[in-house]
Amino acid sequence: MQVKPCYKWLLTSALLALGHGVALKYRDLASEKCATLRNHETHSSVEVSVGNPPQSFSLIADTGSDAVIVKDCACGNCRPEWGRTCFLGPQHSSSFNVTFFEAPNVQRSQKKKHEKLFFISFGSGAVATRVASDEVRLGAVKTYMENGLLLVVRQDLDIHDRFEGILGLGRPEFFEDRPDIPQDEMFGVPNFFEQAGVRRFSLCFNHQTDGVLGMNTKPHVNPLTSVGKMHWGLDFHGISIGEEKLKLNFCNPNSKKAGMQTACGLIPDSGTTLISASEKHLEILYESICNSWPRCKELQQELMRENDDQMEIFPAVTLQVLLQQCSDWMMGVDLNKEMPTLRFHVAGANGNQEELVLNPRSYVLLNSAQVEIPMVKKGIKGDKHRHQWKEVCVMAFNPIDYETEDNGSVWIMGMPLFYDYTAHYDRGNGKGSSVSMGFTSQDKEDCGQCESYNAIKRRSSSSLIANGVWKGTGLESLNRISKPPVTRNVTMLKSM
């Protein structure tokens, strides 16, 4: 599912303006709250209750969008594979209210009330939603979403898996962020955390088990103010491999052209399965990983010696072939000790810098694929083949073309980042310059588990291994992906 939203300034049917640019008032919640992030391999979801009495939904936790979206039972063409769960509205909830408007420039005797409709565009298609109001609860945090509950009534999405809706955790936007759009044309719907008075939150994933969404978290010690205006975005200074100090040959800040804000950008995105980047950058990265990994470098040299046809063999291809054969050599192997770490160098608009280190067990995934096996009869290989399922390893990257005028080539950091770090988000005080992110390595502070909505119980790495949650060697140490990944189609090319 691609969930790149454009709904803040899209087609609306007389949608009401809701106070963008006003200083936000956050409640002083007494303590940190939390909710469990259910691990679905390709994305994570949280249990959200809507209405009175409450009706529960599994909503995708998505830092790339910013609204509460739930499937309405009135949806006429929602796919059967999405499941039967849908919002019953006035048939179920005593606190439900739907928003109406009267068409302008119509004689009073002919005026009729119409439901407000909100058309939302995603990378995977579009939906038509009706704007409604009701009580929404996430863990111990609840609020009444006045004109802030979007109910899907029609859809044209390329989603063929269970889908009940989205909990948008995206970056807040303010008048100052979009000077190109007149203020009287800026429309939107309230964000859940904005309405609930939650300024700061955090996200982290655990290997092969559920993660944690923290709410009312403490300020991060190294805040990186958001460079992105539409997204939680950072200034990206490139990648170094392993312990090497020299960065790869892309995203050098000195290559920034006149008028650009950054040479490259980076978006930490919980709603995306993989790490997405330009194909050119990925080729350079794959080649450098192979040359820094003795097993891959040796195979590359062996293939070159045996290359009778004098065909050029690229290290990037050798890397992927070697990983596809991982079931043949990975027993007892700790990838974190064999393959190099990847160091992503990022900075905020305030100049603060951070080095995000990804371990191989986070950027390599386990998958299953059909391979052809030659059939043998009486010791002689025949022309016929049989297909057999085999465990293969794949890089957790996919190519995209995300080139922007202001921020250059943009990388989207999906789930692998959240396995190695707890990402902290601060929605700010009503000004774009106060919106920030911070990152805490799980080597320093474990992601933990959410207990009773009110406490995050953190564990040591040794206890995780002892409980069998995260094993350090072999194929079982990797995160598995058995479904199509959640990706993003990019539509905004001015900036991130």
NORURKA-V558700 format. One record per residue. N is the residue number from 1. RES is the residue in three letters. SS is DSSP state (2 for helix, 1 for strand, 0 for the rest). OMEGA is omega as a letter, one per 40 degrees, with the letter a starting at -180 (999 if undefined). Layout:
# NORURKA-V558700
N_RES_SS_OMEGA + N_RES_SS_OMEGA
This chain:
# NORURKA-V558700
1_MET_0_i + 2_GLN_0_a + 3_VAL_0_i + 4_LYS_0_a + 5_PRO_0_i + 6_CYS_0_a + 7_TYR_2_a + 8_LYS_2_a + 9_TRP_2_a + 10_LEU_0_i + 11_LEU_0_i + 12_THR_1_i + 13_SER_0_a + 14_ALA_0_a + 15_LEU_0_a + 16_LEU_0_i + 17_ALA_0_a + 18_LEU_0_i + 19_GLY_0_i + 20_HIS_0_i + 21_GLY_0_i + 22_VAL_0_i + 23_ALA_0_a + 24_LEU_0_i + 25_LYS_0_a + 26_TYR_0_i + 27_ARG_0_i + 28_ASP_0_i + 29_LEU_0_a + 30_ALA_0_a + 31_SER_0_i + 32_GLU_0_i + 33_LYS_1_a + 34_CYS_1_i + 35_ALA_1_a + 36_THR_1_i + 37_LEU_1_a + 38_ARG_1_a + 39_ASN_1_i + 40_HIS_0_a + 41_GLU_0_a + 42_THR_0_i + 43_HIS_0_i + 44_SER_1_a + 45_SER_1_i + 46_VAL_1_i + 47_GLU_1_a + 48_VAL_1_i + 49_SER_1_a + 50_VAL_1_i + 51_GLY_0_a + 52_ASN_0_e + 53_PRO_0_a + 54_PRO_0_i + 55_GLN_1_a + 56_SER_1_i + 57_PHE_1_i + 58_SER_1_a + 59_LEU_1_i + 60_ILE_1_i + 61_ALA_1_a + 62_ASP_1_i + 63_THR_0_i + 64_GLY_0_i + 65_SER_0_a + 66_ASP_0_a + 67_ALA_0_i + 68_VAL_1_a + 69_ILE_1_a + 70_VAL_1_i + 71_LYS_1_i + 72_ASP_1_i + 73_CYS_0_i + 74_ALA_0_i + 75_CYS_0_a + 76_GLY_0_a + 77_ASN_0_i + 78_CYS_0_a + 79_ARG_0_i + 80_PRO_2_a + 81_GLU_2_i + 82_TRP_2_a + 83_GLY_0_a + 84_ARG_0_a + 85_THR_0_i + 86_CYS_0_a + 87_PHE_1_a + 88_LEU_0_i + 89_GLY_2_a + 90_PRO_2_i + 91_GLN_2_a + 92_HIS_0_a + 93_SER_0_i + 94_SER_0_a + 95_SER_0_a + 96_PHE_0_i + 97_ASN_1_i + 98_VAL_1_a + 99_THR_0_i + 100_PHE_1_i + 101_PHE_1_i + 102_GLU_1_a + 103_ALA_0_a + 104_PRO_0_i + 105_ASN_0_i + 106_VAL_0_i + 107_GLN_0_a + 108_ARG_2_a + 109_SER_2_a + 110_GLN_2_a + 111_LYS_0_i + 112_LYS_0_i + 113_LYS_1_i + 114_HIS_1_i + 115_GLU_1_i + 116_LYS_0_i + 117_LEU_1_a + 118_PHE_1_a + 119_PHE_1_a + 120_ILE_1_i + 121_SER_1_i + 122_PHE_1_i + 123_GLY_0_a + 124_SER_0_a + 125_GLY_1_a + 126_ALA_1_i + 127_VAL_1_i + 128_ALA_1_a + 129_THR_1_i + 130_ARG_1_a + 131_VAL_1_a + 132_ALA_1_i + 133_SER_1_i + 134_ASP_1_i + 135_GLU_1_i + 136_VAL_1_a + 137_ARG_1_i + 138_LEU_1_a + 139_GLY_0_a + 140_ALA_0_a + 141_VAL_1_i + 142_LYS_1_i + 143_THR_1_i + 144_TYR_1_a + 145_MET_1_i + 146_GLU_1_a + 147_ASN_1_a + 148_GLY_1_i + 149_LEU_1_a + 150_LEU_1_a + 151_LEU_1_a + 152_VAL_1_i + 153_VAL_1_i + 154_ARG_1_a + 155_GLN_1_i + 156_ASP_1_a + 157_LEU_1_i + 158_ASP_0_a + 159_ILE_0_a + 160_HIS_0_i + 161_ASP_0_i + 162_ARG_0_a + 163_PHE_0_i + 164_GLU_0_i + 165_GLY_1_a + 166_ILE_1_i + 167_LEU_1_a + 168_GLY_1_i + 169_LEU_0_a + 170_GLY_0_a + 171_ARG_0_i + 172_PRO_0_a + 173_GLU_0_a + 174_PHE_0_i + 175_PHE_2_a + 176_GLU_2_a + 177_ASP_2_a + 178_ARG_0_i + 179_PRO_0_a + 180_ASP_0_a + 181_ILE_0_i + 182_PRO_0_a + 183_GLN_2_a + 184_ASP_2_i + 185_GLU_2_a + 186_MET_0_i + 187_PHE_0_i + 188_GLY_0_i + 189_VAL_0_a + 190_PRO_0_i + 191_ASN_0_a + 192_PHE_2_a + 193_PHE_2_i + 194_GLU_2_a + 195_GLN_2_a + 196_ALA_2_i + 197_GLY_0_i + 198_VAL_0_a + 199_ARG_0_a + 200_ARG_1_i + 201_PHE_1_a + 202_SER_1_i + 203_LEU_1_i + 204_CYS_1_i + 205_PHE_1_i + 206_ASN_1_i + 207_HIS_0_i + 208_GLN_0_i + 209_THR_1_a + 210_ASP_1_i + 211_GLY_1_a + 212_VAL_1_i + 213_LEU_1_i + 214_GLY_1_i + 215_MET_1_a + 216_ASN_0_a + 217_THR_0_a + 218_LYS_0_i + 219_PRO_0_a + 220_HIS_0_a + 221_VAL_0_i + 222_ASN_0_a + 223_PRO_0_i + 224_LEU_1_a + 225_THR_1_a + 226_SER_0_i + 227_VAL_0_i + 228_GLY_0_i + 229_LYS_0_i + 230_MET_0_a + 231_HIS_0_i + 232_TRP_0_a + 233_GLY_1_a + 234_LEU_1_i + 235_ASP_1_a + 236_PHE_1_a + 237_HIS_1_i + 238_GLY_1_a + 239_ILE_1_i + 240_SER_1_a + 241_ILE_1_i + 242_GLY_0_a + 243_GLU_0_a + 244_GLU_0_i + 245_LYS_0_a + 246_LEU_0_a + 247_LYS_1_i + 248_LEU_0_a + 249_ASN_0_i + 250_PHE_0_i + 251_CYS_0_i + 252_ASN_0_a + 253_PRO_2_a + 254_ASN_2_i + 255_SER_2_a + 256_LYS_0_i + 257_LYS_0_i + 258_ALA_0_i + 259_GLY_0_i + 260_MET_0_i + 261_GLN_0_i + 262_THR_0_i + 263_ALA_0_i + 264_CYS_1_i + 265_GLY_1_i + 266_LEU_1_a + 267_ILE_1_i + 268_PRO_1_a + 269_ASP_0_a + 270_SER_0_a + 271_GLY_0_a + 272_THR_0_a + 273_THR_0_a + 274_LEU_0_i + 275_ILE_1_a + 276_SER_1_a + 277_ALA_1_i + 278_SER_0_a + 279_GLU_2_i + 280_LYS_2_i + 281_HIS_2_a + 282_LEU_2_i + 283_GLU_2_i + 284_ILE_2_a + 285_LEU_2_a + 286_TYR_2_i + 287_GLU_2_a + 288_SER_2_i + 289_ILE_2_a + 290_CYS_2_a + 291_ASN_2_i + 292_SER_2_a + 293_TRP_0_a + 294_PRO_2_a + 295_ARG_2_a + 296_CYS_2_a + 297_LYS_2_i + 298_GLU_2_i + 299_LEU_2_i + 300_GLN_2_i + 301_GLN_2_i + 302_GLU_2_i + 303_LEU_2_i + 304_MET_2_i + 305_ARG_2_a + 306_GLU_0_a + 307_ASN_0_a + 308_ASP_0_a + 309_ASP_0_i + 310_GLN_0_i + 311_MET_0_i + 312_GLU_0_i + 313_ILE_0_a + 314_PHE_0_i + 315_PRO_2_i + 316_ALA_2_i + 317_VAL_2_i + 318_THR_2_i + 319_LEU_2_a + 320_GLN_2_i + 321_VAL_2_i + 322_LEU_2_i + 323_LEU_2_i + 324_GLN_2_i + 325_GLN_0_a + 326_CYS_2_i + 327_SER_2_a + 328_ASP_2_a + 329_TRP_0_a + 330_MET_0_i + 331_MET_0_i + 332_GLY_0_a + 333_VAL_0_i + 334_ASP_0_a + 335_LEU_2_i + 336_ASN_2_i + 337_LYS_2_a + 338_GLU_2_a + 339_MET_0_a + 340_PRO_0_i + 341_THR_0_i + 342_LEU_1_a + 343_ARG_1_i + 344_PHE_1_a + 345_HIS_1_a + 346_VAL_1_i + 347_ALA_1_i + 348_GLY_0_i + 349_ALA_0_i + 350_ASN_0_i + 351_GLY_0_i + 352_ASN_0_a + 353_GLN_1_i + 354_GLU_1_i + 355_GLU_1_a + 356_LEU_1_a + 357_VAL_1_i + 358_LEU_1_i + 359_ASN_0_a + 360_PRO_2_a + 361_ARG_2_i + 362_SER_2_a + 363_TYR_2_i + 364_VAL_1_a + 365_LEU_1_i + 366_LEU_1_a + 367_ASN_1_i + 368_SER_1_a + 369_ALA_1_i + 370_GLN_1_i + 371_VAL_1_i + 372_GLU_1_i + 373_ILE_1_i + 374_PRO_1_i + 375_MET_1_a + 376_VAL_1_i + 377_LYS_1_a + 378_LYS_0_i + 379_GLY_0_a + 380_ILE_1_i + 381_LYS_1_i + 382_GLY_1_i + 383_ASP_1_a + 384_LYS_1_i + 385_HIS_1_i + 386_ARG_1_a + 387_HIS_1_a + 388_GLN_1_i + 389_TRP_1_a + 390_LYS_1_i + 391_GLU_1_i + 392_VAL_1_i + 393_CYS_1_a + 394_VAL_1_i + 395_MET_1_a + 396_ALA_0_a + 397_PHE_1_i + 398_ASN_1_a + 399_PRO_1_i + 400_ILE_0_i + 401_ASP_0_a + 402_TYR_0_a + 403_GLU_1_a + 404_THR_1_i + 405_GLU_0_a + 406_ASP_0_a + 407_ASN_0_i + 408_GLY_1_i + 409_SER_1_a + 410_VAL_1_i + 411_TRP_1_i + 412_ILE_1_a + 413_MET_1_a + 414_GLY_0_a + 415_MET_2_a + 416_PRO_2_i + 417_LEU_2_a + 418_PHE_2_i + 419_TYR_2_a + 420_ASP_2_a + 421_TYR_1_i + 422_THR_1_a + 423_ALA_1_a + 424_HIS_1_a + 425_TYR_1_i + 426_ASP_1_a + 427_ARG_0_i + 428_GLY_0_a + 429_ASN_0_a + 430_GLY_0_i + 431_LYS_0_a + 432_GLY_2_a + 433_SER_2_a + 434_SER_2_i + 435_VAL_0_a + 436_SER_1_i + 437_MET_1_i + 438_GLY_1_a + 439_PHE_1_i + 440_THR_1_a + 441_SER_1_i + 442_GLN_0_i + 443_ASP_0_a + 444_LYS_0_a + 445_GLU_0_a + 446_ASP_0_i + 447_CYS_0_i + 448_GLY_0_i + 449_GLN_1_i + 450_CYS_1_i + 451_GLU_1_i + 452_SER_0_i + 453_TYR_0_a + 454_ASN_0_a + 455_ALA_1_i + 456_ILE_1_i + 457_LYS_1_a + 458_ARG_0_a + 459_ARG_0_i + 460_SER_0_i + 461_SER_2_a + 462_SER_2_i + 463_SER_2_i + 464_LEU_2_a + 465_ILE_2_a + 466_ALA_2_i + 467_ASN_0_i + 468_GLY_0_a + 469_VAL_0_a + 470_TRP_0_i + 471_LYS_0_a + 472_GLY_0_a + 473_THR_0_i + 474_GLY_0_a + 475_LEU_2_a + 476_GLU_2_i + 477_SER_2_a + 478_LEU_0_i + 479_ASN_1_a + 480_ARG_1_i + 481_ILE_0_a + 482_SER_0_a + 483_LYS_0_i + 484_PRO_0_a + 485_PRO_0_i + 486_VAL_0_a + 487_THR_0_i + 488_ARG_0_i + 489_ASN_0_a + 490_VAL_0_i + 491_THR_0_a + 492_MET_0_a + 493_LEU_0_i + 494_LYS_0_a + 495_SER_0_a + 496_MET_0_999
